[in-house]
Every structure is written in C-alpha cells, then in structure tokens.
C-alpha cells in the first residue's frame, strides 16, 4: 500500500475531541488523501474501503467491515473544540463537526465523506504550525488514546525529546469528562495503555513520569526518542530524573521558527510563549 502521510495543524493535534478507534482510522485515511498542492474544497469526496483498513491495520476483513459501518453511523455527530483568538481578540472556544456528509455503501464496504468547511484550514494550506507523520505509525494501534498520545509526542519532536502536560489539560484534550476521576484509574485505563501502544506499534519509544503540585499529581512528563536509538541512550540521555522534572518548571528556550510552528492560528507571540512556558 502507498505510504500515506497525515498532516494536521498543531491546533487540531491539541484540540479537544473524542473518536473511537474505527472513527480514527476512517478520519486519518481521509486526511491522508487531502491534496496540499491543489485548491481544496468542502465538496471533495474522500473514500475509504474496509479492505484497505484491514490490510493497513492487520485486522480481519469482517472486523474492518463492522468497524467501517459503525464509523459511518456515528462520524456525523463527532465534533472538535479548539481555542480561537480572532485577530488577537479575546480567547474563545470554537466548536465544529469533522464531516458534513457521509455515504455508506454496504455492498462495497465503502465510506465516502466530505469534510466541513470549518475544518479545512486545519488540514490544508499548512506552511507552518503543523504536524506530519506516516499513517503506518499508528495503523496497527488498538487504542484511540494511543493515537492521540503519539500525535502529541510527534508534534513536539522538533523541540526536544520530552513533553510535559498538565493533567487537567490532557483530560480536556481527550474529552474524558467525568470518566476516570482518580489518577489510579486514569493511569490504568488511559495513560498506560496509550504508552504501551506507542511503544509497540510506532517508531517511538516513550516512558512517562508524574509531577505533583503540593500533594496532588498535576502534570505528566513524557520522555521519548526514536526506537533506533539504543536503550542505553534512552536511559542516559533522555530518561527523566527528579531533578530534570523540576527543571521543566523553568521556561524552555525556543527559536522563532519553533514558536511559529507551535503557536495556534491567531495566537499572539506573548500568549503562545505563556502557554508553552517558553522564552525566545
């Protein structure tokens, strides 16, 4: 199969949304078909076949057919929520759907869909502030949380091999709502399975740690590197130690290019630096 690549704006990578694994597979397969060397329109139909999903993901054909049918029934209701600051104005939250049309052809095991107008700027005409990876990196994952975690790590690879996130922010991005309120359950059902999936199926190896504010766990620290680097290098060069975890409280130094790539659309330089805890 062709080596399809997924390209998303950083704002979409960090957006709040929840998709099932089957929905992820359909959406990513369609995003990978978006042409970036030609005008894009919300009238373009993208096709995904169950046989393609089965081959790419290594699952049984019958499972792929069932997964595709379920995704076709639910994708129209899925939405994305992103922070938005029009022309440097007051911060707002913008909500929009992924798709405006879904066709399901049972006899062919085929789904056709059209993306909404609102989501197109997050998928095309991306000259900066975007994340790109091969769809094969996540194709065999069996957890939607694994897909989301991988994207959050790949987004950060141009800045370093360590990413610290606020626990409340991660809950919001994964749209966990009231599920897994205890840190113990969150680790068991979300964090540990996601890390397992990244380590088993992606080109990255990741470890994680936690940081407390007072007596409460407030941040998660993910340390990652390409698998071709030796385990020795991982442990000596990139493994988070308590001292390194504390050092993350200090502002990170970014270049202008890195800041431009990581900033949200419409976000001011000062707001981006505050959000990223960074300096130039």
TORKOL-815727 format. One record per residue (C-alpha): z, x, y negated. Coordinates in steps of 0.2 Angstrom, whole numbers, plus 5000, padded with zeros to 4 digits. Last residue first. Layout:
<recs>
ZXY
...
</recs>
This chain:
<recs>
511450654834
513050564839
513450454854
514650314859
513150224866
513550054857
514150154841
512550254841
511450104843
512350014829
512050164817
510250184822
509949994819
509449884833
507849784831
507249814849
508749894858
509050084857
508950194872
507150264869
507450294851
509150374854
508350494867
506950544854
508150574840
509150684851
510850634859
512550704859
513850604868
515450554859
517050604867
517850474878
516750544892
517850704891
519250604900
518050574915
517750764915
519550804915
519850684930
518350764939
516650684940
515450764953
513950834944
513851024945
515051074960
514950924971
513150874968
512551054968
513451074985
512650914991
510950994988
509750924975
508350834984
509350674983
509050664964
510750654955
512050534951
513850514944
514350334940
515950304930
516750134929
517750074914
519249964910
520449984925
522049914919
523650014917
523350084899
521450094898
520950154915
519450254921
518550224938
517550334949
515750324957
514650424968
512750414967
511250494977
509550454970
507850434978
508250254983
508650175000
510250235007
511150304992
510650164981
511150034994
512850104997
513150114978
512749924977
513849884992
515249974985
515149904967
514849714971
515849644986
517149764989
517349844972
517349674963
518649604976
519849744973
519549734954
520149554954
519049424946
517749424960
516749274953
517149194937
515549244928
514649374938
513149374927
512749554932
512549604914
514149514909
515249584924
514549754919
515049734901
516849684906
516949844917
516349954903
515050074908
515050264911
513450354916
513250524923
511750634927
511150654910
510150584895
508350564903
509150494919
510050354910
508750214913
508750274931
510550234933
510450064926
508950024936
509850084952
511349974948
510249814946
509349844962
510949874972
511649724965
510249624972
510749684989
509649715004
508649864997
507049915005
505949894990
507149984978
506350154976
504650084983
504449994966
504250164958
505150184942
504950154923
506250124910
505850084892
506350124874
504650194868
502850154869
503149984878
501649874875
502149774890
503649704899
504949674886
503749604874
503149484887
504749394890
504649274876
502849214880
503449164897
502749254913
501449164923
501649144942
500749134958
501549134975
500749154992
501149125010
499349065012
499648895020
501248875009
500348894992
501748904979
501248894961
502548944947
502348914929
503348964913
504249114920
505749234916
506649104905
507349134888
509049174880
509349264864
511049324859
511349364841
511849514830
511749484811
510149554803
509349714806
507649644806
508149524820
509649584829
509549524847
510649544862
509849484878
510049334890
508849314904
508449144913
508149084930
507648894932
505848924936
506249054949
507148924960
505848844971
504648984972
506049104976
506448994991
504648994997
504549184996
506149215005
505549095019
503849185021
504649355020
505949305034
504449245044
503549415041
505049515047
505749635034
505149815030
505249795012
503449845007
502649765023
503649605022
503349585004
501549615005
501449485020
502349355009
501049364996
501249394977
500049344964
500149364945
499249234934
498849284916
499049144903
500549224895
499349354888
499249544889
497949654880
497449804890
498049974895
499849914899
499249804914
500649704922
500449714941
502149804943
503049664934
502349544947
503049644962
504649654952
504849474949
504449424968
505649554975
506949514963
506849324967
507049374986
508549474982
509349334972
509249344953
510549354940
510349394921
511249484907
510049614899
510349794902
508649834910
507849704898
508449794883
507849954891
506149884891
505449864908
504149964918
503949944937
502750054946
501650014961
501250154973
499750064982
500050005000
</recs>
